[in-house]
Each structure stands twice: as C-alpha cells, then as structure tokens.
Amino acid sequence: MKKSIGKVLIGKEESVEFILVALLARGHVLMEDVPGTGKTMLAKSIAKSIAGSFRRVQFTPDVLPSDVTGIQYLNPKTREFETRFGPVMTNVLLADEINRATPRTQSSLLEVMEERQVTIDVITNALPDPFIVLATQNPIESHGTFPLPEAQMDRFLLKLNVGYPSLQEERQMMRAYRNEEPIEKLKPVFTTEEIVFMQKMIKEVRLSEEIEEYILRIILETRKSKNIEVGVSPRGTLAFMRALQAYAWLHGRDYVIPEDCKKLAPVVLAHRLVLSMEGELRKTQLQIIMDILDVIEVPVESGAINQ
C-alpha cells in the first residue's frame, strides 16, 4: 500500500506510514502545513487504496453543523420526514481547513470522531467501518480562523507536518505528472473488510512490563513539567498504546520495542500538551516531548522481546 501510494505522492513515505498507523488504530489525523503540499491528494489516495468511500468538506465560517452531519427534512411527495446524511457518512473524511469553521461546527465532529456515530435530531446512526478523519489546517493564516480547542485536539491520534519534498523528489514528481495523473491509475490494495480485520489483529500485539513502565513515565513527565500547564490525558495514554501496537504490527512484530515509543511520541503526544505562558516563550510542544524522551531512561530492549 505504501509502494502504491508512493507513485502518487513522492517522498511522503513516512506520512503515509503514520496515516496507516492511525487507520489500523482506529484514530484520526490532523495535518498541518502550507497549501499545496499534497494533503488532499494523500487523503484521496488512502481512500482509493482501501476501496473505500471518500468525502470532502471545505470548511468556511458559514458552514453549519447540519452541513457536516446531515438533516431531517419533510419529503413533499411522501409527506414523511426523511434523513439526508452529510459527508460524515463515509470511510475517509477529509476535513479541509478545519480551523476555518466556527467552534459550533467544529464541535459537530466530536461525536463523529469519538463515538463513530452521528445523531440527527433524536436518531443515532453508526458510521461505516473503517472510518477515519483526515483534517488539515493552514498554520500561516490567522484571519478568519478559529483555533481548535484542546478537547478536539485530544481527539486526533496523530498530528503531522507533511513538509516540502526534496529537490530530487520534486524532480521525480514533475516527471511523474508531466503526461498523466498517477492517482487515476491507483488501484485498491485492500478491501474495507480486510482493514477491519487488521484493526482487530493489532490488539494482539504485546507490551512488556518494561515498555508499559516506559510509556507511563513519559506520560507522567508531561504532567510534572513546569513548562506544561496540562499534560497528556488518560485518553492520550490509551491512544499512544494503540498507535504503538499498530506501528509494531506494521513492522512485522507482535511486541512493542522502545524505538517504537521514540518514533511515535512526537506525533502522538506533542499536540495534546497545553503549555504554560513561560513554556510557550521557551519551547514548542515538539521540543518539550523530545526533551522528555532524552531524560527518561530507555528500558533494556530484551525485556520487551522476551515478554
């Protein structure tokens, strides 16, 4: 699947792998980067690769919650109320420029992302399985935007920065797109049923006591740091665990090793931190997580393997 998407998005192998982690861990992804770096194309490629449905919402300040979740309306022919579902009824939902939506509209995604269901009036409907939200936001614009509240940031399993390609990668991209659109040739690699099966498989990945202790010490340090006002929540702890299981499984292991924790901690934990005023002046969320990883003693790897 990474190889297939790599023909469409050149130089984005790590981002694709992280999104696969979120897909298998039943999580959601927030991508923050400047326009034109391939965020929308990445979401479309994921949807096509799993033979799933894809819907896109372009958020603006005038988008209403019902535009996202759906409405009940009176059918003049049947004289009965019918439900018209919004774009959330899909496998892959691209929430484009989510920070342009008003807080009221942003909150309409909370139930969708956490409970995997949508309530319209008094009727609750389950969403398709698998379901993943890939949200984007533009960090360079502040006019007409509404920053995501901490409660919603905590709903995202990962926060990624897609970044610019290297010179050689951009050269390859120019050649690949010169005479054709590679995404049109993208074929499904998995069915949605196979993805659901794999989501169950990752739960069998083991965490040794040493790895559990290592995870908890990292989490605890985020709650003790003087630069952090609010540390990682218990929801974040469970999200970190599930992401580690998915990452280890993707790499052909049925156990988690310390290197997995170091690889995923920046993208899983950093965006969950609320920095103090003093902390904001000194460091970024990512820098604080990296400092914590440097301070916490790494467990002996054999302990994770022999568990």
Secondary structure, DSSP 8 states (H G I E B T S, - for coil): -HHHHHTTSTT-HHHHHHHHHHHHTT--EEEE--TTSSHHHHHHHHHHHTT--EEEEE--TT--HHHHHEEEEEETTTTEEEEEE-TTSSSEEEEETGGGS-HHHHHHHHHHHHHSEEEETTEEEE--SS-EEEEEE-TT--TT-----HHHHTT-SEEE------HHHHHHHHHHTSS--GGGG---SS-HHHHHHHHHHGGG-B--HHHHHHHHHHHHHHHH-TTEEE---HHHHHHHHHHHHHHHHHTT-SB--HHHHHHHHHHHHGGG-EE-HHHHHH--HHHHHHHHHHHS----HHHHHH-
